């Protein structure tokens, strides 16, 4: 006779996320149809982009870690950190990911890897020093939820055709010129170019929205895993303070990694929330407060 | 977890597996003692996340009361403590493994009835070998399976060889976790 619980339920978020992915799918179907209709080496482009995406998914984990200045640590090197992650893994029913630590004062954490069995979670020495154990646990639970939700895989797939559109915009004329050799090749190349541009812009906005929604669900998953939404909220407050104090020069260069940070570098700036990968701090904290309310008031 | 759940990021904590599997320990303990010379250390513990909600501490208190109540007949003693990672341990002491198993099951049943079954991590049964070394069998509630955990000398070292041997020796008497990457150590076990 387990009590009915509303803890962690957020139907609105799921509806918005599904709608966003549906729109992305629709856009991409239109894009593929256009590519086929125009018929300019679409297969070649898909193969090249597919190869790059596969490389990103299967080969780039170590590269990304090295770019961050992170290295995987053995249990005896960081015993408490390992033990904390092990307990979270038992609770979330996940296999243990590789654990890495980046030696930088900037407080941050991220997760990479295409599947739970190939995942690495990383925290900086800055975040380990800054946060209390319960707060750090909330942050690592957030990263483990990214792993469990396969966010790297989902975002890579979601960006697949957007990447193709970007290639076409860059090399459109080159690929178009190598087509059938017909004289009326010109207008179709222009159509493809224009369609690619539209696909690129629209999918960019949709993907940023998708990324924000997945941040919200990682926050929610972390709150479920630890049962302490407020600990994550206070961690976010501390990190955002730290992020604004300490310059983020090294990490800001890693633009494509930004989506998987607990808190994106440079987020202290006034960016249009429409174009950012992470929801604004206030909204995340408000969502966590709602979760704490659900937890308490069941 | 389904494909759609991955897409929409829906998250639910896994509830405990059907609890009858924990009872395999009461018969396996006989084999452990007779064939492997592992005698019970007379202690078992259950570890869970304490939540800061209004009714949680009440449910935990009721749970302790129930185990104490039955303990008056069986002689089981109960104590609880919080560890360094913020998890709560309920430690049962009784020389009879069967009473320990019944007590542990009473704890998990009480937590589940209170709606907090998803907060239980593991139950731990402590044994000692002929030389006095500690051997633990850990029951993972989410997976419904046991695995051995043998701490070795040195800080946070474990004797993997011994653990693998134990898995082979116990055979099919215990449901043993098949994936080695889920043989999570628990450091600082208070029993």
Boltz contact constraints between the chains, C-beta under 6 A:
constraints:
  - contact:
      token1: [A, 2]
      token2: [B, 115]
      max_distance: 6.0
  - contact:
      token1: [A, 3]
      token2: [B, 115]
      max_distance: 6.0
  - contact:
      token1: [A, 14]
      token2: [B, 8]
      max_distance: 6.0
  - contact:
      token1: [A, 17]
      token2: [B, 8]
      max_distance: 6.0
  - contact:
      token1: [A, 18]
      token2: [B, 8]
      max_distance: 6.0
  - contact:
      token1: [A, 75]
      token2: [B, 156]
      max_distance: 6.0
  - contact:
      token1: [A, 76]
      token2: [B, 156]
      max_distance: 6.0
  - contact:
      token1: [A, 79]
      token2: [B, 156]
      max_distance: 6.0
  - contact:
      token1: [A, 83]
      token2: [B, 187]
      max_distance: 6.0
  - contact:
      token1: [A, 86]
      token2: [B, 184]
      max_distance: 6.0
  - contact:
      token1: [A, 87]
      token2: [B, 85]
      max_distance: 6.0
  - contact:
      token1: [A, 90]
      token2: [B, 121]
      max_distance: 6.0
  - contact:
      token1: [A, 90]
      token2: [B, 184]
      max_distance: 6.0
  - contact:
      token1: [A, 93]
      token2: [B, 14]
      max_distance: 6.0
  - contact:
      token1: [A, 93]
      token2: [B, 142]
      max_distance: 6.0
  - contact:
      token1: [A, 95]
      token2: [B, 181]
      max_distance: 6.0
  - contact:
      token1: [A, 96]
      token2: [B, 181]
      max_distance: 6.0
  - contact:
      token1: [A, 149]
      token2: [B, 9]
      max_distance: 6.0
  - contact:
      token1: [A, 150]
      token2: [B, 6]
      max_distance: 6.0
  - contact:
      token1: [A, 214]
      token2: [B, 9]
      max_distance: 6.0
  - contact:
      token1: [A, 217]
      token2: [B, 9]
      max_distance: 6.0
  - contact:
      token1: [A, 221]
      token2: [B, 11]
      max_distance: 6.0
  - contact:
      token1: [A, 224]
      token2: [B, 11]
      max_distance: 6.0
  - contact:
      token1: [A, 224]
      token2: [B, 13]
      max_distance: 6.0
  - contact:
      token1: [A, 227]
      token2: [B, 49]
      max_distance: 6.0
  - contact:
      token1: [A, 227]
      token2: [B, 51]
      max_distance: 6.0
  - contact:
      token1: [A, 296]
      token2: [B, 53]
      max_distance: 6.0
